[in-house]
Amino acid sequence: MNNPTNIPEDLRLAFFFSSKELFRAQSLFREDKEFENIPWDGSIPLSIVMPLKATNLLKKRGLQFNVKEPLGHSLTQEQHGALKKDKAILCRSLFGISFFLERMPLVFEKGGFYVKNRKG
């Protein structure tokens, strides 16, 4: 994780469909000048929490991922039901922000993880 002193207000979670795409994104954060000084957290599997600006930069680079917004103050009735049925999880980033994520089937193939039924 890049350790920021000021946590951005517009954080998003980018969920990648393959570990290959995730590693490519992490490499950009570490090595590309355009991503310099952008805070990020890679502690959630197949995901990076980052400011909205960074998701736009990654999309311009051709990376594919789903963007999730932070969880509001309370869960909806539907979200409570999904958690009870173990169809979703709550993830808390190192920034202290929580995200609601539906579970997706993963497979290990060709040295990396991929979301089942998605091209990796």
C-alpha positions as CSV (number, residue, x, y, z in Angstrom):
1,M,0.0,0.0,0.0
2,N,1.1,3.5,-0.7
3,N,0.8,5.3,2.7
4,P,-1.0,8.6,2.2
5,T,-1.3,11.3,4.8
6,N,-4.5,12.7,3.3
7,I,-7.2,10.1,2.4
8,P,-9.1,11.1,-0.8
9,E,-12.9,11.5,-0.5
10,D,-13.6,9.8,-3.8
11,L,-12.2,6.3,-3.2
12,R,-13.4,3.4,-5.3
13,L,-12.6,-0.3,-5.4
14,A,-11.5,-1.7,-8.7
15,F,-12.2,-5.4,-8.9
16,F,-10.1,-7.1,-11.6
17,F,-11.2,-10.2,-13.5
18,S,-7.7,-11.7,-13.5
19,S,-4.6,-11.6,-11.4
20,K,-2.7,-10.7,-14.6
21,E,-4.7,-7.5,-14.9
22,L,-4.3,-6.8,-11.2
23,F,-0.5,-7.2,-11.5
24,R,-0.4,-4.9,-14.5
25,A,-2.3,-2.2,-12.5
26,Q,0.0,-2.6,-9.5
27,S,3.0,-2.2,-11.7
28,L,1.6,1.0,-13.1
29,F,1.1,2.4,-9.6
30,R,4.7,1.5,-8.7
31,E,6.5,2.5,-11.9
32,D,4.6,4.9,-14.0
33,K,5.1,8.6,-13.4
34,E,1.4,9.4,-14.2
35,F,0.4,7.3,-11.1
36,E,3.1,8.9,-8.9
37,N,1.7,10.2,-5.6
38,I,-1.7,8.6,-6.1
39,P,-2.7,6.7,-2.9
40,W,-3.7,3.1,-3.3
41,D,-4.4,0.0,-1.2
42,G,-4.1,-3.5,-2.7
43,S,-5.0,-5.5,0.5
44,I,-8.4,-6.8,-0.8
45,P,-7.9,-9.9,-3.1
46,L,-8.1,-9.1,-6.9
47,S,-8.8,-5.5,-6.0
48,I,-7.2,-2.1,-5.6
49,V,-8.8,0.8,-3.7
50,M,-7.9,4.1,-5.3
51,P,-9.2,7.6,-6.1
52,L,-11.7,7.9,-9.0
53,K,-9.0,9.7,-11.0
54,A,-6.8,6.6,-10.9
55,T,-9.7,4.3,-12.2
56,N,-10.0,6.6,-15.2
57,L,-6.2,6.4,-15.8
58,L,-6.3,2.6,-15.7
59,K,-9.2,2.5,-18.1
60,K,-7.3,4.7,-20.5
61,R,-4.5,2.1,-20.4
62,G,-6.9,-0.6,-21.4
63,L,-7.3,-2.5,-18.1
64,Q,-10.6,-4.2,-17.5
65,F,-12.3,-4.1,-14.1
66,N,-15.5,-3.4,-12.2
67,V,-15.7,-0.3,-10.1
68,K,-17.4,-0.4,-6.7
69,E,-18.4,2.6,-4.6
70,P,-17.8,2.7,-0.9
71,L,-20.6,1.3,1.3
72,G,-23.1,3.9,2.6
73,H,-23.9,4.3,6.3
74,S,-26.2,1.3,6.4
75,L,-26.8,-1.9,4.4
76,T,-30.0,-2.4,2.4
77,Q,-32.3,-5.3,3.2
78,E,-31.1,-7.0,0.0
79,Q,-27.5,-6.7,1.1
80,H,-28.2,-8.1,4.6
81,G,-29.9,-11.1,2.9
82,A,-26.9,-11.7,0.6
83,L,-24.5,-11.6,3.6
84,K,-26.7,-14.1,5.5
85,K,-26.8,-16.4,2.6
86,D,-23.0,-16.1,2.2
87,K,-23.4,-14.6,-1.3
88,A,-21.5,-11.4,-0.4
89,I,-18.8,-10.1,1.9
90,L,-17.9,-6.8,3.4
91,C,-14.3,-5.7,2.8
92,R,-12.6,-3.0,4.7
93,S,-9.7,-1.2,3.0
94,L,-6.6,0.1,4.8
95,F,-8.1,3.5,4.3
96,G,-10.8,2.6,6.7
97,I,-13.5,2.5,4.0
98,S,-15.8,-0.5,3.6
99,F,-17.1,-2.1,0.3
100,F,-19.9,-4.6,-0.3
101,L,-18.8,-7.3,-2.7
102,E,-20.9,-10.1,-4.2
103,R,-19.0,-13.4,-4.2
104,M,-17.8,-14.5,-7.6
105,P,-16.4,-18.0,-8.5
106,L,-12.7,-17.9,-9.1
107,V,-10.5,-20.5,-10.9
108,F,-6.8,-21.0,-11.0
109,E,-5.5,-21.3,-14.5
110,K,-2.2,-20.7,-16.3
111,G,-0.5,-19.4,-13.2
112,G,-3.1,-16.9,-12.2
113,F,-6.6,-16.4,-10.8
114,Y,-9.6,-15.6,-13.1
115,V,-13.2,-14.9,-12.5
116,K,-15.1,-17.9,-13.8
117,N,-17.1,-17.2,-17.0
118,R,-15.0,-14.1,-17.8
119,K,-12.2,-13.8,-20.2
120,G,-8.9,-13.5,-18.4
